[in-house]
Amino acid sequence: QLMKIYFKLNLLKLAQPLIRPVEASAGKALESNSVFPVGDVVSYRFFVGRLRMFEDRYEEAEAHLAYAFAHCRTTSRSNKRAILEFLLPVRLRSGRFPHPKLLEKHGLASMLPLVQAVKVGDLRTFNSELKRHQRALVKKGTFLLLEQSKILVY
């Protein structure tokens, strides 16, 4: 809960000191679902993934976010969507494209034109879609990361 509060208040520097002791004492236990409830591990990995994304540690971010997405209950559609909102830009930056049905299933179909623009190299559509979603992406903290994907459009 404390990490969630730090993210809401944009106090990311305070979240890092929470992670070190957890990983030092419970690192392997977090990977096996026998010690902690799955929901708690998913939440933890989601927030660590977001933090790693903001630290430009994209491989680690992807690993944490992918774990959170894979282990999140299928009935938790809003949580899966929230995870995808961060996993999508991280993967897109490295040239990995989601299946359109995945985005549609989780209410992110509005991102399809942006993804397609990167995929086919359509700079005009990429720029217009980025501009169209700018306010929401800035609020989420993924705008600059998606903007880095522009290099893939060329």
VODOPA-664372 format. One record per residue: residue in three letters; x, y, z of N, C-alpha, C in turn. Coordinates in nm, 3 decimals. Layout:
REM residues N
+-----+---------+---------+---------+---------+---------+---------+---------+---------+---------+
:   r :    n_c1 :    n_c2 :    n_c3 :   ca_c1 :   ca_c2 :   ca_c3 :    c_c1 :    c_c2 :    c_c3 :
+-----+---------+---------+---------+---------+---------+---------+---------+---------+---------+
: ala :       X :       Y :       Z :       X :       Y :       Z :       X :       Y :       Z :
...
+-----+---------+---------+---------+---------+---------+---------+---------+---------+---------+
//
This chain:
REM residues 154
+-----+---------+---------+---------+---------+---------+---------+---------+---------+---------+
:   r :    n_c1 :    n_c2 :    n_c3 :   ca_c1 :   ca_c2 :   ca_c3 :    c_c1 :    c_c2 :    c_c3 :
+-----+---------+---------+---------+---------+---------+---------+---------+---------+---------+
: gln :   0.082 :  -0.120 :   0.000 :   0.000 :   0.000 :   0.000 :   0.087 :   0.127 :   0.000 :
: leu :   0.198 :   0.120 :   0.071 :   0.285 :   0.237 :   0.078 :   0.342 :   0.273 :  -0.060 :
: met :   0.377 :   0.171 :  -0.139 :   0.428 :   0.199 :  -0.274 :   0.319 :   0.265 :  -0.359 :
: lys :   0.198 :   0.220 :  -0.344 :   0.087 :   0.278 :  -0.419 :   0.071 :   0.426 :  -0.384 :
: ile :   0.085 :   0.458 :  -0.258 :   0.075 :   0.597 :  -0.212 :   0.189 :   0.680 :  -0.271 :
: tyr :   0.311 :   0.625 :  -0.269 :   0.426 :   0.698 :  -0.324 :   0.406 :   0.728 :  -0.473 :
: phe :   0.351 :   0.632 :  -0.545 :   0.325 :   0.654 :  -0.688 :   0.217 :   0.759 :  -0.707 :
: lys :   0.113 :   0.754 :  -0.626 :   0.005 :   0.854 :  -0.638 :   0.057 :   0.994 :  -0.612 :
: leu :   0.149 :   1.006 :  -0.518 :   0.206 :   1.136 :  -0.481 :   0.329 :   1.172 :  -0.564 :
: asn :   0.366 :   1.085 :  -0.656 :   0.484 :   1.105 :  -0.741 :   0.613 :   1.120 :  -0.658 :
: leu :   0.624 :   1.035 :  -0.558 :   0.742 :   1.033 :  -0.472 :   0.820 :   0.903 :  -0.497 :
: leu :   0.862 :   0.886 :  -0.621 :   0.924 :   0.760 :  -0.662 :   1.056 :   0.733 :  -0.592 :
: lys :   1.127 :   0.838 :  -0.556 :   1.256 :   0.818 :  -0.487 :   1.236 :   0.751 :  -0.351 :
: leu :   1.120 :   0.770 :  -0.292 :   1.092 :   0.706 :  -0.163 :   1.053 :   0.560 :  -0.178 :
: ala :   1.013 :   0.520 :  -0.298 :   0.973 :   0.381 :  -0.320 :   1.095 :   0.289 :  -0.328 :
: gln :   1.205 :   0.336 :  -0.382 :   1.324 :   0.252 :  -0.399 :   1.375 :   0.194 :  -0.267 :
: pro :   1.385 :   0.273 :  -0.161 :   1.432 :   0.213 :  -0.035 :   1.340 :   0.104 :   0.020 :
: leu :   1.216 :   0.100 :  -0.024 :   1.126 :  -0.007 :   0.019 :   1.158 :  -0.139 :  -0.052 :
: ile :   1.210 :  -0.129 :  -0.171 :   1.234 :  -0.248 :  -0.253 :   1.357 :  -0.325 :  -0.207 :
: arg :   1.464 :  -0.254 :  -0.176 :   1.591 :  -0.321 :  -0.141 :   1.575 :  -0.422 :  -0.028 :
: pro :   1.517 :  -0.385 :   0.085 :   1.506 :  -0.485 :   0.192 :   1.413 :  -0.601 :   0.157 :
: val :   1.310 :  -0.573 :   0.081 :   1.218 :  -0.681 :   0.042 :   1.291 :  -0.781 :  -0.046 :
: glu :   1.365 :  -0.732 :  -0.144 :   1.435 :  -0.823 :  -0.233 :   1.552 :  -0.892 :  -0.164 :
: ala :   1.613 :  -0.826 :  -0.069 :   1.725 :  -0.888 :   0.002 :   1.677 :  -1.001 :   0.093 :
: ser :   1.563 :  -0.982 :   0.158 :   1.518 :  -1.084 :   0.253 :   1.416 :  -1.181 :   0.194 :
: ala :   1.340 :  -1.138 :   0.096 :   1.233 :  -1.224 :   0.045 :   1.240 :  -1.242 :  -0.106 :
: gly :   1.355 :  -1.214 :  -0.166 :   1.368 :  -1.217 :  -0.311 :   1.318 :  -1.344 :  -0.376 :
: lys :   1.370 :  -1.458 :  -0.338 :   1.329 :  -1.586 :  -0.398 :   1.188 :  -1.624 :  -0.355 :
: ala :   1.151 :  -1.587 :  -0.234 :   1.016 :  -1.619 :  -0.185 :   0.909 :  -1.548 :  -0.267 :
: leu :   0.945 :  -1.433 :  -0.324 :   0.850 :  -1.361 :  -0.408 :   0.822 :  -1.434 :  -0.538 :
: glu :   0.918 :  -1.513 :  -0.583 :   0.900 :  -1.585 :  -0.709 :   0.818 :  -1.711 :  -0.692 :
: ser :   0.826 :  -1.772 :  -0.575 :   0.740 :  -1.888 :  -0.551 :   0.616 :  -1.838 :  -0.478 :
: asn :   0.503 :  -1.882 :  -0.521 :   0.378 :  -1.832 :  -0.465 :   0.339 :  -1.902 :  -0.336 :
: ser :   0.436 :  -1.964 :  -0.269 :   0.403 :  -2.039 :  -0.149 :   0.408 :  -1.955 :  -0.022 :
: val :   0.481 :  -1.846 :  -0.023 :   0.499 :  -1.766 :   0.098 :   0.401 :  -1.648 :   0.104 :
: phe :   0.386 :  -1.579 :  -0.007 :   0.301 :  -1.460 :  -0.011 :   0.180 :  -1.485 :  -0.100 :
: pro :   0.069 :  -1.422 :  -0.069 :  -0.048 :  -1.435 :  -0.158 :  -0.015 :  -1.384 :  -0.298 :
: val :  -0.067 :  -1.450 :  -0.399 :  -0.040 :  -1.416 :  -0.538 :  -0.074 :  -1.270 :  -0.566 :
: gly :  -0.187 :  -1.224 :  -0.515 :  -0.228 :  -1.086 :  -0.539 :  -0.127 :  -0.985 :  -0.487 :
: asp :  -0.068 :  -1.014 :  -0.373 :   0.033 :  -0.924 :  -0.317 :   0.160 :  -0.922 :  -0.402 :
: val :   0.199 :  -1.039 :  -0.451 :   0.319 :  -1.048 :  -0.535 :   0.294 :  -0.976 :  -0.667 :
: val :   0.175 :  -0.993 :  -0.724 :   0.141 :  -0.925 :  -0.849 :   0.147 :  -0.774 :  -0.830 :
: ser :   0.089 :  -0.725 :  -0.722 :   0.092 :  -0.580 :  -0.695 :   0.235 :  -0.530 :  -0.678 :
: tyr :   0.313 :  -0.604 :  -0.601 :   0.453 :  -0.567 :  -0.579 :   0.528 :  -0.560 :  -0.711 :
: arg :   0.515 :  -0.666 :  -0.794 :   0.587 :  -0.671 :  -0.921 :   0.540 :  -0.560 :  -1.016 :
: phe :   0.411 :  -0.526 :  -1.011 :   0.358 :  -0.417 :  -1.092 :   0.425 :  -0.285 :  -1.056 :
: phe :   0.432 :  -0.255 :  -0.927 :   0.492 :  -0.129 :  -0.886 :   0.643 :  -0.127 :  -0.908 :
: val :   0.710 :  -0.239 :  -0.887 :   0.855 :  -0.244 :  -0.915 :   0.878 :  -0.227 :  -1.065 :
: gly :   0.794 :  -0.289 :  -1.147 :   0.806 :  -0.273 :  -1.291 :   0.790 :  -0.128 :  -1.335 :
: arg :   0.692 :  -0.061 :  -1.275 :   0.673 :   0.080 :  -1.307 :   0.793 :   0.163 :  -1.264 :
: leu :   0.845 :   0.134 :  -1.146 :   0.962 :   0.207 :  -1.097 :   1.082 :   0.185 :  -1.188 :
: arg :   1.103 :   0.061 :  -1.229 :   1.216 :   0.031 :  -1.319 :   1.197 :   0.102 :  -1.453 :
: met :   1.074 :   0.113 :  -1.498 :   1.046 :   0.185 :  -1.623 :   1.088 :   0.330 :  -1.610 :
: phe :   1.052 :   0.394 :  -1.500 :   1.087 :   0.534 :  -1.478 :   1.236 :   0.554 :  -1.458 :
: glu :   1.307 :   0.447 :  -1.417 :   1.452 :   0.452 :  -1.402 :   1.524 :   0.416 :  -1.532 :
: asp :   1.451 :   0.396 :  -1.640 :   1.505 :   0.357 :  -1.770 :   1.573 :   0.220 :  -1.767 :
: arg :   1.526 :   0.134 :  -1.681 :   1.576 :  -0.004 :  -1.672 :   1.468 :  -0.094 :  -1.735 :
: tyr :   1.462 :  -0.088 :  -1.866 :   1.348 :  -0.143 :  -1.939 :   1.339 :  -0.295 :  -1.937 :
: glu :   1.451 :  -0.364 :  -1.940 :   1.446 :  -0.511 :  -1.937 :   1.389 :  -0.558 :  -1.804 :
: glu :   1.433 :  -0.497 :  -1.695 :   1.381 :  -0.532 :  -1.564 :   1.233 :  -0.494 :  -1.554 :
: ala :   1.200 :  -0.378 :  -1.607 :   1.060 :  -0.334 :  -1.606 :   0.973 :  -0.434 :  -1.679 :
: glu :   1.019 :  -0.475 :  -1.795 :   0.939 :  -0.571 :  -1.873 :   0.922 :  -0.703 :  -1.798 :
: ala :   1.028 :  -0.750 :  -1.735 :   1.020 :  -0.877 :  -1.661 :   0.917 :  -0.867 :  -1.548 :
: his :   0.921 :  -0.759 :  -1.473 :   0.827 :  -0.742 :  -1.361 :   0.684 :  -0.725 :  -1.411 :
: leu :   0.667 :  -0.642 :  -1.512 :   0.532 :  -0.617 :  -1.563 :   0.475 :  -0.741 :  -1.632 :
: ala :   0.558 :  -0.813 :  -1.705 :   0.511 :  -0.936 :  -1.769 :   0.470 :  -1.040 :  -1.665 :
: tyr :   0.547 :  -1.050 :  -1.558 :   0.511 :  -1.141 :  -1.449 :   0.377 :  -1.100 :  -1.389 :
: ala :   0.363 :  -0.971 :  -1.362 :   0.238 :  -0.923 :  -1.303 :   0.119 :  -0.952 :  -1.395 :
: phe :   0.137 :  -0.931 :  -1.524 :   0.028 :  -0.955 :  -1.618 :  -0.006 :  -1.104 :  -1.625 :
: ala :   0.095 :  -1.188 :  -1.632 :   0.074 :  -1.332 :  -1.644 :   0.009 :  -1.392 :  -1.519 :
: his :   0.040 :  -1.337 :  -1.403 :  -0.011 :  -1.394 :  -1.279 :  -0.133 :  -1.323 :  -1.222 :
: cys :  -0.173 :  -1.216 :  -1.285 :  -0.293 :  -1.144 :  -1.242 :  -0.415 :  -1.229 :  -1.275 :
: arg :  -0.511 :  -1.230 :  -1.187 :  -0.633 :  -1.307 :  -1.212 :  -0.698 :  -1.263 :  -1.342 :
: thr :  -0.746 :  -1.358 :  -1.416 :  -0.813 :  -1.325 :  -1.543 :  -0.941 :  -1.246 :  -1.519 :
: thr :  -0.998 :  -1.260 :  -1.401 :  -1.121 :  -1.186 :  -1.368 :  -1.093 :  -1.042 :  -1.329 :
: ser :  -0.968 :  -1.009 :  -1.303 :  -0.930 :  -0.872 :  -1.265 :  -0.898 :  -0.791 :  -1.389 :
: arg :  -0.999 :  -0.765 :  -1.468 :  -0.980 :  -0.699 :  -1.597 :  -0.919 :  -0.559 :  -1.582 :
: ser :  -0.962 :  -0.484 :  -1.482 :  -0.907 :  -0.348 :  -1.466 :  -0.760 :  -0.353 :  -1.427 :
: asn :  -0.722 :  -0.453 :  -1.347 :  -0.581 :  -0.466 :  -1.310 :  -0.497 :  -0.508 :  -1.430 :
: lys :  -0.549 :  -0.600 :  -1.510 :  -0.477 :  -0.642 :  -1.630 :  -0.459 :  -0.524 :  -1.725 :
: arg :  -0.563 :  -0.442 :  -1.737 :  -0.554 :  -0.325 :  -1.823 :  -0.447 :  -0.229 :  -1.771 :
: ala :  -0.446 :  -0.206 :  -1.639 :  -0.349 :  -0.115 :  -1.579 :  -0.206 :  -0.164 :  -1.604 :
: ile :  -0.185 :  -0.295 :  -1.593 :  -0.052 :  -0.351 :  -1.619 :  -0.015 :  -0.330 :  -1.765 :
: leu :  -0.109 :  -0.358 :  -1.855 :  -0.082 :  -0.342 :  -1.999 :  -0.052 :  -0.199 :  -2.037 :
: glu :  -0.110 :  -0.103 :  -1.967 :  -0.085 :   0.038 :  -1.998 :   0.062 :   0.074 :  -1.982 :
: phe :   0.134 :  -0.004 :  -1.902 :   0.278 :   0.019 :  -1.885 :   0.361 :  -0.083 :  -1.962 :
: leu :   0.312 :  -0.206 :  -1.970 :   0.384 :  -0.310 :  -2.043 :   0.388 :  -0.280 :  -2.193 :
: leu :   0.281 :  -0.227 :  -2.247 :   0.274 :  -0.194 :  -2.390 :   0.386 :  -0.098 :  -2.432 :
: pro :   0.402 :   0.018 :  -2.366 :   0.510 :   0.108 :  -2.408 :   0.650 :   0.050 :  -2.391 :
: val :   0.669 :  -0.029 :  -2.285 :   0.801 :  -0.090 :  -2.262 :   0.833 :  -0.187 :  -2.376 :
: arg :   0.736 :  -0.269 :  -2.413 :   0.760 :  -0.365 :  -2.520 :   0.766 :  -0.297 :  -2.656 :
: leu :   0.683 :  -0.198 :  -2.677 :   0.681 :  -0.127 :  -2.804 :   0.816 :  -0.061 :  -2.831 :
: arg :   0.877 :  -0.009 :  -2.727 :   1.007 :   0.057 :  -2.738 :   1.113 :  -0.038 :  -2.793 :
: ser :   1.098 :  -0.166 :  -2.760 :   1.196 :  -0.264 :  -2.808 :   1.148 :  -0.336 :  -2.935 :
: gly :   1.042 :  -0.283 :  -2.997 :   0.996 :  -0.338 :  -3.123 :   0.910 :  -0.463 :  -3.110 :
: arg :   0.850 :  -0.482 :  -2.993 :   0.762 :  -0.598 :  -2.972 :   0.618 :  -0.548 :  -2.971 :
: phe :   0.539 :  -0.602 :  -3.061 :   0.404 :  -0.552 :  -3.084 :   0.299 :  -0.648 :  -3.026 :
: pro :   0.201 :  -0.591 :  -2.958 :   0.094 :  -0.676 :  -2.902 :  -0.003 :  -0.719 :  -3.012 :
: his :  -0.069 :  -0.828 :  -2.988 :  -0.173 :  -0.872 :  -3.080 :  -0.292 :  -0.777 :  -3.064 :
: pro :  -0.351 :  -0.734 :  -3.174 :  -0.464 :  -0.641 :  -3.165 :  -0.578 :  -0.690 :  -3.075 :
: lys :  -0.601 :  -0.821 :  -3.076 :  -0.710 :  -0.876 :  -2.993 :  -0.681 :  -0.858 :  -2.844 :
: leu :  -0.554 :  -0.861 :  -2.807 :  -0.517 :  -0.839 :  -2.668 :  -0.555 :  -0.698 :  -2.624 :
: leu :  -0.524 :  -0.600 :  -2.708 :  -0.557 :  -0.461 :  -2.676 :  -0.709 :  -0.442 :  -2.673 :
: glu :  -0.779 :  -0.500 :  -2.768 :  -0.925 :  -0.489 :  -2.771 :  -0.986 :  -0.552 :  -2.647 :
: lys :  -0.937 :  -0.668 :  -2.610 :  -0.991 :  -0.742 :  -2.494 :  -0.981 :  -0.660 :  -2.365 :
: his :  -0.874 :  -0.581 :  -2.355 :  -0.850 :  -0.507 :  -2.231 :  -0.881 :  -0.357 :  -2.244 :
: gly :  -0.961 :  -0.322 :  -2.342 :  -1.007 :  -0.184 :  -2.355 :  -0.902 :  -0.085 :  -2.399 :
: leu :  -0.803 :  -0.133 :  -2.470 :  -0.695 :  -0.045 :  -2.518 :  -0.692 :  -0.038 :  -2.670 :
: ala :  -0.807 :  -0.061 :  -2.733 :  -0.814 :  -0.057 :  -2.879 :  -0.777 :   0.080 :  -2.933 :
: ser :  -0.792 :   0.184 :  -2.853 :  -0.757 :   0.319 :  -2.898 :  -0.607 :   0.333 :  -2.924 :
: met :  -0.528 :   0.238 :  -2.873 :  -0.384 :   0.241 :  -2.895 :  -0.342 :   0.168 :  -3.022 :
: leu :  -0.436 :   0.098 :  -3.084 :  -0.404 :   0.021 :  -3.205 :  -0.344 :   0.105 :  -3.318 :
: pro :  -0.401 :   0.223 :  -3.348 :  -0.339 :   0.304 :  -3.457 :  -0.194 :   0.343 :  -3.427 :
: leu :  -0.164 :   0.371 :  -3.301 :  -0.027 :   0.406 :  -3.263 :   0.065 :   0.286 :  -3.284 :
: val :   0.023 :   0.170 :  -3.238 :   0.101 :   0.047 :  -3.253 :   0.121 :   0.017 :  -3.401 :
: gln :   0.015 :   0.026 :  -3.479 :   0.024 :  -0.001 :  -3.622 :   0.118 :   0.098 :  -3.691 :
: ala :   0.113 :   0.223 :  -3.648 :   0.200 :   0.325 :  -3.708 :   0.347 :   0.290 :  -3.686 :
: val :   0.380 :   0.241 :  -3.568 :   0.518 :   0.200 :  -3.542 :   0.552 :   0.080 :  -3.629 :
: lys :   0.460 :  -0.013 :  -3.635 :   0.482 :  -0.138 :  -3.708 :   0.508 :  -0.116 :  -3.857 :
: val :   0.430 :  -0.027 :  -3.918 :   0.443 :  -0.006 :  -4.063 :   0.530 :   0.114 :  -4.100 :
: gly :   0.573 :   0.191 :  -4.001 :   0.660 :   0.306 :  -4.029 :   0.586 :   0.429 :  -4.078 :
: asp :   0.467 :   0.452 :  -4.024 :   0.384 :   0.565 :  -4.063 :   0.404 :   0.680 :  -3.963 :
: leu :   0.498 :   0.768 :  -3.993 :   0.534 :   0.875 :  -3.901 :   0.419 :   0.973 :  -3.878 :
: arg :   0.345 :   1.006 :  -3.983 :   0.234 :   1.102 :  -3.969 :   0.129 :   1.049 :  -3.870 :
: thr :   0.090 :   0.923 :  -3.887 :  -0.009 :   0.864 :  -3.796 :   0.048 :   0.853 :  -3.655 :
: phe :   0.175 :   0.813 :  -3.645 :   0.238 :   0.802 :  -3.514 :   0.231 :   0.935 :  -3.440 :
: asn :   0.273 :   1.042 :  -3.506 :   0.273 :   1.174 :  -3.443 :   0.131 :   1.220 :  -3.406 :
: ser :   0.035 :   1.198 :  -3.495 :  -0.101 :   1.242 :  -3.465 :  -0.162 :   1.161 :  -3.352 :
: glu :  -0.136 :   1.031 :  -3.347 :  -0.189 :   0.947 :  -3.239 :  -0.122 :   0.980 :  -3.106 :
: leu :   0.007 :   1.006 :  -3.111 :   0.077 :   1.044 :  -2.989 :   0.022 :   1.176 :  -2.935 :
: lys :  -0.003 :   1.269 :  -3.026 :  -0.060 :   1.397 :  -2.985 :  -0.202 :   1.380 :  -2.932 :
: arg :  -0.280 :   1.293 :  -2.997 :  -0.418 :   1.269 :  -2.955 :  -0.426 :   1.211 :  -2.814 :
: his :  -0.332 :   1.127 :  -2.779 :  -0.332 :   1.061 :  -2.647 :  -0.238 :   1.130 :  -2.547 :
: gln :  -0.179 :   1.241 :  -2.585 :  -0.073 :   1.303 :  -2.507 :  -0.112 :   1.328 :  -2.361 :
: arg :  -0.226 :   1.388 :  -2.339 :  -0.265 :   1.422 :  -2.202 :  -0.271 :   1.297 :  -2.113 :
: ala :  -0.335 :   1.193 :  -2.161 :  -0.348 :   1.070 :  -2.082 :  -0.213 :   1.002 :  -2.063 :
: leu :  -0.130 :   1.004 :  -2.167 :   0.002 :   0.939 :  -2.159 :   0.096 :   1.014 :  -2.064 :
: val :   0.089 :   1.145 :  -2.066 :   0.171 :   1.224 :  -1.974 :   0.127 :   1.195 :  -1.831 :
: lys :  -0.002 :   1.189 :  -1.810 :  -0.056 :   1.162 :  -1.676 :  -0.009 :   1.025 :  -1.625 :
: lys :  -0.004 :   0.926 :  -1.714 :   0.042 :   0.792 :  -1.678 :   0.193 :   0.786 :  -1.663 :
: gly :   0.263 :   0.878 :  -1.730 :   0.409 :   0.876 :  -1.726 :   0.470 :   0.793 :  -1.837 :
: thr :   0.392 :   0.765 :  -1.941 :   0.443 :   0.681 :  -2.050 :   0.464 :   0.758 :  -2.180 :
: phe :   0.435 :   0.886 :  -2.182 :   0.447 :   0.964 :  -2.305 :   0.590 :   0.963 :  -2.359 :
: leu :   0.687 :   0.995 :  -2.275 :   0.826 :   1.001 :  -2.322 :   0.877 :   0.865 :  -2.367 :
: leu :   0.833 :   0.762 :  -2.299 :   0.872 :   0.627 :  -2.338 :   0.817 :   0.593 :  -2.476 :
: leu :   0.691 :   0.627 :  -2.499 :   0.632 :   0.602 :  -2.631 :   0.698 :   0.690 :  -2.737 :
: glu :   0.735 :   0.809 :  -2.699 :   0.803 :   0.897 :  -2.794 :   0.938 :   0.837 :  -2.837 :
: gln :   1.001 :   0.764 :  -2.747 :   1.127 :   0.696 :  -2.782 :   1.106 :   0.591 :  -2.890 :
: ser :   0.983 :   0.542 :  -2.903 :   0.951 :   0.443 :  -3.006 :   0.953 :   0.504 :  -3.145 :
: lys :   0.955 :   0.636 :  -3.152 :   0.955 :   0.703 :  -3.282 :   1.073 :   0.658 :  -3.368 :
: ile :   1.183 :   0.625 :  -3.307 :   1.302 :   0.580 :  -3.382 :   1.270 :   0.456 :  -3.463 :
: leu :   1.177 :   0.375 :  -3.414 :   1.139 :   0.252 :  -3.485 :   1.052 :   0.281 :  -3.607 :
: val :   0.991 :   0.400 :  -3.609 :   0.903 :   0.436 :  -3.719 :   0.983 :   0.468 :  -3.845 :
: tyr :   1.104 :   0.520 :  -3.827 :   1.186 :   0.562 :  -3.942 :   1.236 :   0.446 :  -4.023 :
+-----+---------+---------+---------+---------+---------+---------+---------+---------+---------+
//
